[in-house]
């Protein structure tokens, strides 16, 4: 028996789950959680200088929980923006390297995006903020080292948009419950 479904304008509106299979929904949920944990790990490593990307001094010596830790006054943006920036925006990035507002905004972004993606809530805002953060990090070093345009930051930005577009927070996340709250019902951007 074949059924024909005529698409209506309501079918193409935001909020209709068009992910074709349960396997695809689970794959998107896995990708969402992995991105969330990546953002959260960056937050934790920079907060405590655990030595995976943060915590090394100028001579390359590891000092876990040392001066590089954000909780001990270290700057999570200074090293990358001061020494890694190259290209057309390097002077701008050098000028904000280590500024307290940049550090706080960056760390808040890592934490908020990481939590939202991991738990599948606020996917639209998390995807937009995460994509913006990825594109800003991409613009620190232009052109990218291995490709004149694309690198993992651009791919990450695109991936986050796809996750939000397919409501990836609904599978293995709290997206469905989040969607039912009064705040989200009144403000669809919070979805």
RORO-112274 format. One record per atom (N, C-alpha, C): x, y, z; residue in one letter. Coordinates in steps of 0.1 Angstrom, whole numbers, padded with zeros to 4 digits, always signed. Layout:
// residues N
XYZA;...
This chain:
// residues 191
+0008-0012+0000X;+0000+0000+0000X;+0009+0012+0000X;+0006+0021-0009X;+0014+0034-0010X;+0006+0045-0005X;+0012+0054+0003X;+0005+0066+0007X;+0012+0078+0001X;+0005+0087-0003X;+0010+0099-0008X;+0009+0111+0002X;+0019+0117+0004X;+0019+0129+0014X;+0021+0141+0006X;+0012+0150+0006X;+0013+0163-0001X;+0019+0173+0009X;+0030+0178+0006X;+0036+0188+0016X;+0028+0201+0016X;+0027+0205+0028X;+0020+0218+0031X;+0030+0228+0036X;+0026+0240+0037X;+0035+0250+0043X;+0038+0247+0057X;+0029+0241+0064X;+0031+0237+0078X;+0042+0226+0079X;+0043+0218+0069X;+0053+0207+0069X;+0067+0213+0069X;+0068+0224+0062X;+0082+0229+0060X;+0085+0240+0070X;+0076+0242+0080X;+0079+0252+0090X;+0089+0247+0100X;+0095+0256+0107X;+0105+0252+0117X;+0098+0244+0128X;+0104+0234+0132X;+0099+0226+0143X;+0094+0212+0138X;+0092+0210+0126X;+0088+0197+0120X;+0100+0189+0119X;+0100+0177+0125X;+0112+0168+0125X;+0112+0161+0112X;+0121+0165+0103X;+0122+0158+0090X;+0134+0149+0089X;+0140+0145+0100X;+0151+0136+0100X;+0144+0122+0096X;+0150+0116+0086X;+0143+0105+0080X;+0142+0092+0088X;+0151+0089+0096X;+0151+0076+0103X;+0156+0077+0117X;+0152+0067+0125X;+0157+0067+0139X;+0172+0067+0140X;+0178+0060+0131X;+0193+0059+0130X;+0199+0073+0128X;+0193+0080+0119X;+0198+0094+0116X;+0196+0103+0128X;+0185+0102+0135X;+0183+0110+0147X;+0193+0107+0158X;+0196+0094+0159X;+0206+0090+0169X;+0220+0094+0165X;+0223+0094+0152X;+0236+0099+0147X;+0238+0114+0150X;+0227+0121+0147X;+0227+0136+0150X;+0228+0139+0165X;+0222+0131+0173X;+0222+0132+0188X;+0237+0130+0192X;+0243+0119+0187X;+0257+0116+0191X;+0266+0127+0187X;+0264+0133+0175X;+0272+0144+0171X;+0270+0156+0180X;+0258+0159+0183X;+0254+0170+0192X;+0261+0169+0206X;+0260+0157+0211X;+0266+0155+0225X;+0282+0156+0224X;+0287+0151+0213X;+0302+0152+0211X;+0306+0166+0210X;+0299+0174+0203X;+0302+0188+0202X;+0301+0195+0216X;+0290+0192+0223X;+0288+0197+0236X;+0299+0194+0245X;+0303+0182+0245X;+0314+0178+0254X;+0327+0184+0250X;+0329+0187+0237X;+0341+0194+0233X;+0342+0208+0238X;+0330+0215+0238X;+0330+0229+0243X;+0332+0228+0258X;+0325+0219+0265X;+0327+0218+0280X;+0341+0214+0284X;+0348+0205+0276X;+0361+0202+0279X;+0371+0214+0278X;+0369+0222+0267X;+0377+0234+0266X;+0375+0243+0278X;+0363+0245+0282X;+0360+0253+0294X;+0367+0248+0306X;+0366+0235+0309X;+0373+0229+0321X;+0388+0230+0320X;+0394+0227+0308X;+0408+0227+0307X;+0414+0241+0309X;+0407+0251+0303X;+0411+0265+0305X;+0409+0270+0319X;+0398+0265+0326X;+0396+0270+0339X;+0406+0264+0349X;+0410+0252+0347X;+0419+0246+0357X;+0433+0243+0352X;+0436+0246+0339X;+0449+0243+0333X;+0454+0229+0335X;+0446+0220+0330X;+0448+0206+0331X;+0459+0200+0323X;+0464+0208+0314X;+0476+0203+0306X;+0473+0197+0293X;+0460+0198+0288X;+0457+0192+0275X;+0459+0202+0264X;+0456+0215+0267X;+0459+0225+0258X;+0463+0238+0266X;+0460+0238+0279X;+0463+0249+0287X;+0472+0245+0299X;+0481+0253+0303X;+0489+0250+0314X;+0504+0249+0312X;+0508+0252+0300X;+0523+0252+0296X;+0528+0266+0297X;+0540+0267+0302X;+0547+0280+0303X;+0555+0282+0290X;+0562+0294+0289X;+0569+0297+0276X;+0579+0287+0273X;+0585+0280+0283X;+0595+0270+0280X;+0589+0256+0277X;+0576+0255+0277X;+0570+0242+0274X;+0568+0233+0286X;+0570+0238+0298X;+0568+0230+0311X;+0554+0231+0315X;+0549+0219+0319X;+0535+0218+0323X;+0534+0221+0338X;+0524+0229+0341X;+0521+0233+0355X;+0506+0232+0357X;+0501+0219+0359X;+0487+0217+0361X;+0482+0225+0373X;+0470+0231+0371X;+0464+0239+0382X;+0472+0251+0385X;+0482+0255+0377X;+0491+0266+0380X;+0486+0279+0375X;+0495+0288+0373X;+0492+0302+0369X;+0484+0304+0356X;+0485+0294+0347X;+0477+0295+0335X;+0463+0292+0337X;+0459+0286+0348X;+0445+0283+0350X;+0437+0296+0352X;+0425+0297+0346X;+0417+0309+0347X;+0414+0312+0361X;+0412+0301+0370X;+0408+0304+0384X;+0420+0310+0391X;+0432+0310+0385X;+0444+0315+0392X;+0448+0328+0385X;+0440+0334+0376X;+0443+0346+0370X;+0449+0345+0356X;+0450+0332+0351X;+0454+0330+0337X;+0444+0335+0327X;+0448+0338+0315X;+0439+0343+0305X;+0437+0332+0295X;+0424+0328+0292X;+0421+0318+0283X;+0423+0322+0268X;+0424+0336+0266X;+0424+0341+0252X;+0438+0346+0248X;+0446+0349+0258X;+0459+0357+0255X;+0468+0349+0246X;+0471+0337+0249X;+0481+0329+0241X;+0477+0328+0227X;+0465+0323+0224X;+0460+0321+0211X;+0460+0334+0203X;+0454+0345+0209X;+0452+0357+0202X;+0465+0365+0201X;+0474+0364+0210X;+0486+0372+0210X;+0497+0365+0201X;+0498+0352+0202X;+0508+0345+0195X;+0504+0337+0183X;+0491+0334+0182X;+0486+0326+0171X;+0479+0334+0160X;+0475+0346+0163X;+0468+0354+0153X;+0477+0358+0141X;+0472+0356+0129X;+0479+0359+0117X;+0469+0361+0106X;+0472+0371+0097X;+0463+0374+0086X;+0457+0388+0087X;+0446+0390+0080X;+0441+0403+0079X;+0435+0409+0092X;+0432+0401+0102X;+0426+0406+0114X;+0436+0405+0126X;+0449+0402+0124X;+0458+0399+0135X;+0459+0411+0144X;+0459+0423+0139X;+0461+0435+0148X;+0449+0436+0157X;+0437+0433+0152X;+0425+0434+0161X;+0426+0423+0172X;+0429+0411+0168X;+0430+0400+0178X;+0442+0403+0188X;+0453+0408+0183X;+0464+0412+0192X;+0459+0422+0202X;+0451+0431+0198X;+0447+0442+0207X;+0437+0438+0218X;+0430+0427+0216X;+0421+0422+0226X;+0426+0410+0234X;+0438+0405+0230X;+0444+0393+0237X;+0445+0396+0252X;+0439+0387+0259X;+0440+0388+0274X;+0431+0398+0281X;+0423+0406+0273X;+0414+0415+0279X;+0403+0407+0287X;+0400+0412+0299X;+0391+0405+0308X;+0377+0403+0302X;+0372+0413+0294X;+0359+0411+0288X;+0360+0400+0278X;+0371+0399+0270X;+0372+0388+0260X;+0373+0374+0267X;+0381+0374+0278X;+0382+0361+0285X;+0368+0357+0291X;+0361+0366+0297X;+0348+0362+0303X;+0338+0358+0293X;+0338+0366+0282X;+0328+0363+0271X;+0331+0349+0265X;+0344+0347+0262X;+0348+0334+0257X;+0345+0322+0266X;+0348+0324+0279X;+0346+0313+0288X;+0331+0310+0290X;+0323+0321+0291X;+0309+0320+0292X;+0303+0313+0280X;+0308+0317+0268X;+0304+0310+0256X;+0307+0295+0256X;+0319+0292+0260X;+0322+0277+0260X;+0313+0270+0269X;+0311+0275+0281X;+0302+0268+0291X;+0288+0267+0286X;+0282+0279+0282X;+0268+0279+0278X;+0265+0270+0266X;+0274+0272+0256X;+0272+0264+0244X;+0274+0249+0247X;+0284+0246+0255X;+0286+0232+0259X;+0275+0226+0266X;+0269+0233+0276X;+0258+0227+0283X;+0245+0226+0274X;+0243+0236+0266X;+0231+0236+0258X;+0232+0224+0248X;+0243+0222+0242X;+0245+0211+0232X;+0244+0198+0239X;+0251+0196+0250X;+0251+0184+0257X;+0237+0179+0261X;+0229+0189+0267X;+0216+0185+0271X;+0205+0187+0261X;+0208+0193+0249X;+0199+0194+0238X;+0188+0205+0241X;+0192+0215+0248X;+0183+0226+0250X;+0188+0239+0244X;+0179+0248+0240X;+0183+0261+0234X;+0192+0259+0222X;+0188+0249+0214X;+0197+0245+0203X;+0199+0257+0193X;+0188+0265+0190X;+0190+0275+0181X;+0200+0286+0185X;+0199+0290+0197X;+0209+0300+0202X;+0222+0294+0204X;+0223+0281+0209X;+0236+0275+0210X;+0243+0273+0197X;+0235+0269+0187X;+0241+0267+0174X;+0246+0280+0168X;+0238+0290+0169X;+0242+0303+0164X;+0254+0308+0171X;+0254+0308+0184X;+0266+0312+0192X;+0278+0304+0189X;+0276+0291+0189X;+0287+0282+0186X;+0293+0284+0172X;+0284+0286+0162X;+0289+0288+0148X;+0296+0302+0148X;+0291+0312+0155X;+0298+0325+0155X;+0312+0323+0162X;+0313+0316+0173X;+0326+0314+0180X;+0335+0306+0171X;+0331+0296+0164X;+0339+0288+0154X;+0344+0298+0143X;+0335+0306+0138X;+0340+0315+0127X;+0349+0325+0132X;+0347+0330+0144X;+0357+0340+0149X;+0371+0333+0151X;+0371+0321+0156X;+0384+0314+0158X;+0390+0311+0144X;+0382+0308+0134X;+0387+0306+0121X;+0393+0319+0116X;+0387+0330+0119X;+0393+0343+0113X;+0405+0347+0120X;+0409+0341+0131X;+0422+0345+0138X;+0434+0341+0129X;+0433+0330+0122X;+0445+0326+0114X;+0440+0324+0100X;+0442+0334+0092X;+0438+0333+0078X;+0450+0336+0069X;+0451+0328+0058X;+0443+0317+0054X;+0446+0305+0063X;+0436+0295+0064X;+0439+0283+0071X;+0452+0276+0066X;+0458+0268+0074X;+0470+0262+0071X;+0469+0251+0060X;+0459+0243+0059X;+0458+0232+0050X;+0448+0234+0038X;+0441+0245+0038X;+0431+0248+0027X;+0430+0263+0027X;+0429+0268+0015X;+0428+0283+0014X;+0415+0289+0020X;+0405+0281+0023X;+0392+0286+0028X;+0387+0278+0040X;+0386+0265+0039X;+0380+0257+0049X;+0390+0251+0059X;+0385+0250+0071X;+0392+0242+0081X;+0382+0237+0091X;+0386+0230+0102X;+0377+0224+0111X;+0368+0234+0118X;+0371+0247+0119X;+0362+0256+0125X;+0350+0259+0116X;+0352+0260+0103X;+0341+0262+0094X;+0332+0250+0094X;+0338+0238+0094X;+0330+0226+0094X;+0322+0225+0107X;+0328+0229+0118X;+0321+0229+0131X;+0309+0238+0130X;+0311+0250+0125X;+0300+0260+0124X;+0289+0254+0115X;+0292+0248+0104X;+0282+0242+0096X;+0275+0231+0103X;+0282+0223+0110X;+0276+0211+0117X;+0267+0216+0128X;+0270+0227+0135X;+0261+0232+0145X;+0248+0236+0139X;+0249+0243+0128X;+0236+0247+0121X;+0228+0235+0117X;+0234+0225+0112X;+0227+0213+0109X;+0220+0207+0121X;+0227+0206+0132X;+0221+0200+0144X;+0209+0208+0149X;+0209+0221+0148X;+0198+0229+0152X;+0186+0227+0141X;+0190+0227+0129X;+0180+0226+0118X;+0172+0213+0119X;+0178+0202+0124X;+0172+0189+0125X;+0167+0186+0140X;+0166+0196+0148X;+0162+0194+0162X;+0169+0183+0169X;+0182+0183+0168X;+0190+0172+0174X;+0189+0171+0189X;+0184+0181+0195X;+0182+0181+0210X;+0171+0172+0214X;+0162+0168+0205X;+0150+0160+0209X;+0154+0146+0211X;+0164+0141+0205X;+0169+0127+0207X;+0180+0127+0217X;+0178+0118+0228X;+0188+0117+0238X;+0191+0131+0245X;+0182+0139+0245X;+0183+0152+0251X;+0170+0157+0257X;+0170+0169+0262X;+0159+0175+0268X;+0151+0185+0259X;+0154+0184+0246X;+0148+0193+0237X;+0133+0193+0237X;+0126+0181+0237X;+0112+0180+0237X;+0106+0187+0250X;+0112+0184+0261X;+0107+0190+0273X;+0109+0205+0273X;+0121+0209+0269X;+0124+0223+0268X;+0114+0231+0259X;+0111+0225+0248X;+0101+0231+0239X;+0088+0233+0245X;+0084+0225+0255X;+0071+0227+0262X;+0070+0237+0272X;+0081+0243+0276X;+0081+0254+0287X;+0075+0266+0281X;+0069+0274+0290X;+0062+0286+0286X;+0071+0296+0280X;+0083+0297+0285X;+0093+0307+0279X;+0096+0303+0264X;+0098+0291+0261X;+0101+0287+0248X;+0089+0288+0239X;+0077+0284+0244X;+0065+0286+0236X;+0063+0300+0232X;+0066+0310+0241X;+0064+0324+0238X;+0075+0330+0230X;+0087+0324+0230X;+0099+0329+0223X;+0106+0317+0215X;+0101+0315+0203X;+0106+0304+0195X;+0121+0304+0193X;+0127+0315+0194X;+0142+0316+0192X;+0149+0308+0203X;+0142+0306+0214X;+0149+0298+0225X;+0148+0283+0223X;+0141+0279+0213X;+0140+0265+0209X;+0153+0258+0208X;
